[in-house]
Amino acid sequence: MQKFPMTVNGAKLLNEELARLKGAERSQIIQAIAEARAHGDISENAEYDAAKEKQAFNEGRIAEIESKLSQAQIIDVTNMINDGRVIFGATVNLLDLESDEEITYQIVGDDEADVKIRKISVNTPVARSLIGKQSGDVVEVKVPNGTKEYEILDVKLV
């Protein structure tokens, strides 16, 4: 079975969502189904159909999260030796050599990636080009409209 990298925080967030879905969310859905049944005939009851649909979605999400967690290789970067190289979980401060703009990314697993909060998947072209490099290195990243060059300013394991 293939393992997928995930940060400790990513696993924590998935476990919290799983607990919420199995606990409060599941209870609310069961209550909604019971209330819809109490209204009588369920064959033409839109509330019942909506509650059953929500239940199916919730149970599907639970199965998905459990599968992801069972296949996760949880990596705690705080226990790793920082030799200055970019590794999974590292936070990297970059300088865009074309625009002189500084940008910071954390390299995370696919499920944790969110560009809005500067977390990029280890499978993106930017992350793949950074892995193994260190402060001071210049990396070229192929992007749809050409090539971008970044200088690695700092690498942190937090």
C-alpha positions in Angstrom: 0.0 0.0 0.0 1.3 3.4 -1.0 1.8 5.9 1.8 1.1 9.6 1.3 3.0 12.3 3.2 1.1 14.5 5.7 2.2 16.9 8.3 1.3 16.5 12.0 -1.0 19.5 11.7 -2.7 18.1 8.6 -3.4 14.8 10.4 -4.7 16.7 13.5 -7.1 18.7 11.3 -8.4 15.5 9.6 -8.8 13.8 13.0 -10.8 16.8 14.3 -13.0 16.8 11.2 -13.5 13.0 11.6 -14.5 13.4 15.2 -17.0 16.2 14.3 -18.5 14.2 11.5 -18.9 11.0 13.6 -20.2 12.9 16.7 -22.2 16.1 16.4 -22.9 16.0 12.6 -24.0 12.3 12.7 -26.3 13.1 15.7 -27.9 16.1 13.9 -28.6 14.0 10.8 -30.1 11.2 12.8 -32.4 13.7 14.5 -33.4 15.3 11.2 -34.3 11.8 9.8 -36.3 11.0 12.9 -38.2 14.3 12.6 -38.9 13.8 8.9 -40.2 10.3 9.6 -42.5 11.7 12.3 -44.2 13.8 9.7 -45.7 10.7 8.1 -45.4 9.3 4.6 -41.7 9.3 3.7 -42.2 8.4 0.0 -42.9 12.1 -0.9 -41.1 13.8 2.0 -38.5 16.3 0.8 -37.1 16.8 4.3 -36.5 13.0 4.7 -34.8 12.8 1.2 -32.6 15.8 2.1 -31.6 14.3 5.4 -30.8 10.9 3.8 -28.8 12.7 1.2 -26.9 14.6 3.9 -26.3 11.3 5.7 -24.9 9.6 2.6 -22.5 12.6 2.1 -21.4 12.5 5.7 -20.8 8.8 5.7 -18.9 9.1 2.4 -16.7 11.8 3.9 -16.0 9.7 7.0 -14.9 6.8 4.8 -12.7 9.2 2.8 -11.0 10.6 5.8 -10.4 7.2 7.4 -8.9 6.0 4.2 -6.6 9.0 4.0 -5.5 8.6 7.6 -4.8 4.9 7.1 -2.6 5.7 4.1 -0.9 8.7 5.6 2.8 8.8 6.4 2.7 11.5 9.1 6.0 13.5 9.1 6.9 15.6 12.1 9.5 18.0 10.9 10.2 19.3 14.4 12.0 16.0 15.1 14.2 16.2 12.0 17.7 17.6 11.8 17.7 20.9 10.0 20.7 20.8 7.7 19.3 23.8 5.7 17.9 21.7 2.9 14.3 22.0 1.7 12.3 18.9 2.8 8.7 18.0 3.1 7.0 20.2 5.8 9.6 22.9 5.5 8.7 26.6 5.3 10.7 28.2 2.6 11.2 32.0 2.1 11.8 32.8 -1.6 12.7 35.8 -3.6 11.1 36.0 -7.1 14.1 37.2 -9.1 11.9 38.8 -11.8 9.7 40.9 -9.5 11.9 41.1 -6.4 8.8 40.0 -4.4 9.4 37.8 -1.3 7.1 34.9 -0.9 6.9 32.1 1.8 5.5 28.6 1.2 5.2 25.6 3.4 5.5 22.3 1.6 2.7 20.0 2.6 0.7 17.0 1.5 -2.0 17.2 -1.3 -4.9 17.3 1.2 -3.4 20.1 3.2 -2.4 22.4 0.3 -4.1 25.8 0.2 -2.3 28.5 -1.8 -4.4 31.2 0.0 -2.5 30.4 3.2 0.8 29.7 1.4 0.7 25.9 1.7 1.7 24.2 -1.5 1.5 20.5 -2.3 4.8 18.5 -2.4 3.7 17.5 -5.9 3.5 21.0 -7.4 6.3 22.1 -9.8 7.5 24.8 -7.3 7.8 22.3 -4.4 9.4 19.6 -6.6 12.0 22.2 -7.8 12.8 23.2 -4.2 13.2 19.8 -2.5 16.8 19.1 -1.7 17.9 22.7 -2.3 19.2 25.1 0.4 19.5 28.7 1.3 21.3 30.7 -1.4 20.4 28.3 -4.2 18.5 29.7 -7.3 15.9 27.4 -8.7 14.1 27.5 -12.0 10.4 26.5 -12.1 8.6 25.7 -15.3 5.2 27.4 -15.3 2.6 27.5 -18.0 3.8 30.8 -19.4 7.6 30.1 -19.2 10.1 29.8 -16.5 10.3 31.5 -13.1 13.5 31.9 -11.1 13.5 32.0 -7.3 16.3 32.4 -4.8 15.9 30.5 -1.6 16.4 33.0 1.2 15.6 30.8 4.2 14.5 27.3 5.1 12.7 26.6 8.4 11.4 23.4 10.0 8.5 24.5 12.3 
